[in-house]
Amino acid sequence: MSGRRSLRPEAILTETGRLPLTISDRSPEREVERHVLDPLDHVIDVSGQRIGAAISNVEASTGFRLTVKQREAVFMASSAGVSILSGATGTGKTAVLRAIVDAEARSASGAGNPSLHLVALAGRADRRMALATKREAWALSRLMTAFEMGLTMEDGLIVFDEASMLDTPTVYRVLSRIGTNVRVLFVGDAGQLPPIGAGLPFQKLVSSGDVPRVSLDIILRQAETSGIPTVAANMRRGILPAFGAYDFNLSARAGVFFIPCRTEDTAATVRKVFRLMAGPPPRSGPRNRCTRAMFRS
């Protein structure tokens, strides 16, 4: 690990200056660092034809061509011992995961089931992940229970979704249970929610510069003409966006607008904009009671 920066802080700032941190060699922080940095020297030989076929399959099923960075991410996850896929919401991380799952399945063709574990933090998240990839996904708690009951993982790939919310003890508990030949992919957005527990492992990995990383920076979910990508990018950088004035006579115009109003007028203003954008409420029908109630409220 010589020549690489440590992933843990060396000191903290106090009122009287810098206080050096002394961390035990067996602490979770040091163990996570070891589990992450040790595999970085292991380059895995992969089949470009297999990965290309997986990318083509995803493009055919979605009707969209993956960007250069998305393709790079698929190759990275297949060849790097530890890697990071980062990007804001709507930049195409799910499409990359689909291609990675397809590539893993092709690599195990004729050699049994692929050793692949897709891991999300909570039950709802793992169901969304499974629906998007058409592959079984594990809630983190379920995976840890399986390890306790004897599950082993000596090779293959483990993918952590929403990794920005992983704390250091959790990452340590998982990495200490898997074999040294298991590839690890952290997927997330460093600008999203941080973990509740101790540490910022994903954020530190992203900023370290030592771990292979692909950052998706093109928002694909919204059209550029909607104004949403520009406004979102400025807000993430701490820049106040230049909002246009909302014209109630041009409610269908695309864009992100600012409507000044007093606090007591907020609810009425929201209802007014909603009516203009959604059109008149349905006239009748039991299924439309909720919609009518929204317009009357």
N, C-alpha and C positions, 0 to 999 in steps of 0.2 A: 504493500500500500504506500510505499515511499513515493514522494513526488506529488501526492494528491492532498488536497486540503481536507481537514477533518470536517465531518458533517455536524459536529456538535460545537456549541459556543465555548470559547476559552475563558471568557470572563463575563461578568454582568456589571452594569453601571450602578453605583450607589451614590449617596449624597457626598461621600468622602472620596470617591474615585472608582477605579476598577477593582473588582474583587475576583481573583482567580477562582475558577471552578476546578475542584478536584473530583473526578469521577472514577469510581472503581472500575477495574479492568473487566469485571463481570456485570456491570450495570446494564440495564436495558439499552441505554443510549449507545454504549460501546459495542454491545452485541448486535444491535441493528446496523451500526456502521460496518462491522465486520461482515455480516451477512449480505450487505449491499455491495461493498467494495471488492470483496474477494472474487465474486464471479465476473467482474468487469474485464478481467484478463482472458476470459474464456470466450473465444469467438467460435460460433457454431456454423458449420458448413451447411447451407440450405440449398434446396433445389429451386432455382429461379423459375423453372417451368411450372413446378407445383404451385408456387405463390402466384405466378401470372395467371394460372388457370382459376385459382380462387378469386382473384380480383375480377377477372372476366365474368365469372359466375355471378358475383354480387352486382356488377354493372348491368348485366342482362336482367336480373330480377328487379332492380330498382329503376332501371331506365335512365340512370345518370352515370356519367363517367367520373371516376375518382380523380381528385386533383393530384398533382405531383406529390404534395406533402402527405396526402392520405396513402398513396402507394408506398412512399418511403416508410411510413409508420408500420405497414404490414410486414415489410422486409425486416424492419428493426425488431419487431416483436418476435419474429421467427428466428433471429440470429443472435440477439444479445441476451446475456445472462440476466441482466436487470435493465429495464428501460422504462421510459415515461412517455405517455401520450397525454398532452395537455391541450386545452382549448376551451373557449367559452361555449355557452349553450348555443346550439345551432350550427356549429362548425363542422359537423360530420364525424364525430367520434364513434357513433353507433354504427355507421357504415363501415368504418375501419374494423370494428369488433366483429362484424359479420364476416368480413374477408379473412380475419385472423382465425376465426372458428372454422371456416371452410378450409383454410390452409392446414390447420392442425388435423382435421379429419382426413385430408388427403395424405398427410405424412404418415398416418397410422393405417392407411388402407392395406389390408392384407396382413397386418401385424397386431390385430386385436383392437380394442377400443382406445381412442386417443386419451392420454392422461391430461385432461384439461379441466380446470376448475374456475368457473366464473363466480366471483364473490362480490356481494353487495352488503351494505351495512345493515339493512333492515328487510323485513319480509316483503313489503310492497315493492321495494326497489329490486329485489331479486326476481319478483314476478315480471316486472317490466323488462328487466334484462333478459329473462328467459324468452319472453314474447318477442323481443327485438331480434334475438340471435337464433331462435328456434333450438336452443340448447339448454339443458338443465343449468340453473344458477342456484347458488347457495347463499343463504343469509349467513353473515359472519358467525352468529351464535350457533347456528346449526353445524357449520364447518368445525368450530372448536369442539363441539360435543362429539362429532364424528372422530376427530383426532383422539379425544379422550377414550373413545370406545375401540380404538385400534386402527383407524384409517391411516394408511401410509401413502406417501407420495414421494417417489424417488426420482422421477423425471417428468418431462412434459412442461406444461405452462399453467401458471396461476395468475388470474387477472383480478385486480382490485378496482372496482368501479367506485366513483365518488371518493377518491383517495384523499382529497383535501380534508375529509372529516375523520381520517384515521389518526389515532393518537399513538405515541411511541410504545407504550406497553402492549397495545394490541398488535402492532406490527411485529414486535419482538416475539410475542406468543405464537404467531403464525409462522414466521421465518424460522424459528427454532424447531418447528415440527416437520419441515420439509427437507428433502435431500439437496445436496449441493449441485445436482444436475438439473434441478427444477428452475426453469426460467420464470422471472417475475415481471409482470407489467402493471405499472400504476397508471390508472386513467382518472383524470380529474381536471379541475380548474382551480388554480391557486388563488383566484379572486373570489371563490365561493366560500361557504361556511367553513370556519376552522373547526378542529376537534374540540369536544367538551373536555376530554381528558388532557393529560400532560403531554407536552411536546408538539412540534409542528413538523413531523417527518417528511410529508409530501412537499411542503413549502421549502424545506431545507434541501431536499433532493433536486427540486426544480432550479434553485438558485446556485447549487454547487458547481455546475458546469462539468462535473466528472461523469455523470450518468447519461448514457445516450437518451436523447429526447427529441421528439417531434412535436412542435407547437402548431396547431391548426389555427390560422388567424383570419380565415375567410368565412364569414357567416353565410351559410347556404340556405338556412330555413326561411329567411326573409329577403325579399328583393332589395337591392341597393336603393332603388327609387322610393322605397317606403320610408327611408330616413332612419329606420330603426338601427341598422348596423352602425351608422355614423354616430348617432346619439349614444348608443351603448358603449362604443369604443372610447368616446370622449369622457364619459362618466367613469369608466374603469381607470382612465389616466388622471382623474381628478380635475378634468377640464369642464367648465360649465358649458353645455351645448347651447347653440344659438337656435332657440325655438321660434317657430313662426307663429303668427297670430291666427287663432282659429276663426274661420268665417262660417257662421251658422247658416249662411245661404249656399255654401259649397261643402256640405257635410261629407260628400263622397271623395273629396280630394285626398290623395295619398300624402302622408307625412306625419311628423310628430309635432304636436302643437302645444302651446301653453295658453291656458284660459285663466286669467286672474279673476278671483272672486273672494268674497268674505267667507270666513269659516262657517257662519250660519247659512250661507247659500250653497255650500258644497254639494249637499245631497240633491237639491233641486237642479243644479247645473249638470250633475252627472246624469240624472234622469232625462234632462232635455237633450243632451248629446246622444244618449242611448237611443231615444226615440228617433232622432234624426238619422242615425246610422243604421238602425235595425228596421226602420219602416213602421207602418201601423201594426198594432197588435192583431192577432187572429180574431175572427168574429165569434167563433163558437167551437165547441168540441171539448170533451173532458180532458184530453191530453194537453190542452192549451191553457188550463187554469193557472198554472204557475207563471206562464208568460204574461197572461192578463194581469195577474196580481203584481208583477214587477212594474208594469206600466202604470198601475193605479197607485202604487206605493209612493 
